[in-house]
Amino acid sequence: MKGLKSIFDFYINSSIHVALSVVCLSFISQKELNLLHEQTFDWFIFFGTITGYNFVKYAALAGLHHRNLTERLKSIQIFSVFCFIAMIYFGIQFEFQFWIFCLPLSLLTLLYALPFLPHKKNLRMVPSLKIFIIAAVWAGVSVYLPVVYDFTDWSTDATVLTAQRFLLVLALIIPFEIRDFNYDASSLGTLPQKLGIKKTKLFGLLMVTGCVILEFFRESWFSSASILHFIMLALTAFAILKAKTDQPTYYSSFYVEGIPILWFLLSLFFS
């Protein structure tokens, strides 16, 4: 059992789980927008997400909740190097124009971790900005990149879907923010620090409500895909309401982060 737990912890801590979630959201976007679906692109998103997340998380360790990772950090770093190589391998098969489209998201990721502001600050250390950058990158990777990869015209549906992804990710981050409330430095100015736990949950529920409202602006909102979307939003709202500072170890990092994976699996089943 100890060996299985170590493998599972590596799965979570090395960002494999979050990468699967991002890829699943990308799958769903490709399906809903009738975009080109190629495995090369999916693998690029998968390995690129692992590379980006691990760079951000482990470039400069901060927070007491990361101490249990230090012994395994070297293996995660080695794994990340191989993922970076894999990302480049799949990426070089794309047209140069696609790399140009990737630049804004890549730049946001770099500036999120690298200290370029006065007093050696990065974007993560700008009060209250962190979750909005994360949501923007997720929305970009799961909607914007699939659209530009397909070289199709940007549609109203794509705009609405991008806004929904942004709001959804903001909502999904709330349980993480609540979990880290006792560990985050006060200088980060997280939502729980600024608003308190109850108002932070209300903020998350408002984001879910925004997603519901935007669904009615989709070209084909009354469909099985929309119903499934509503179910996932209800599940997200439930996860926010149940979130607490002393939550179980894998509540946010596995169950909440796994909601997009469940969404994708259910979409396959019902299709």
Secondary structure, 3 states (H helix, E strand, C coil): CHHHHHHHHHHHHCCHHHHHHHHHHHHHHHHHCCCCCCHHHHHHHHHHHHHHHHHHHHCCCCCHHHHHHHHHHHHHHHHHHHHHHHHHHHHCCCCHHHHHHHHHHHHHHHHHHCCCEHHHECHHHCCCCHHHHHHHHHHHHHHHHHHHHCCCCCCHHHHHHHHHHHHHHHHHHHHHHHHCCCCCCHHHCCHHHHHCHHHHHHHHHHHHHHHHHHHCCCCCCCCHHHHHHHHHHHHHHHHHHHCCCCCCCCHHHHHHCCHHHHHHHHHHHHC
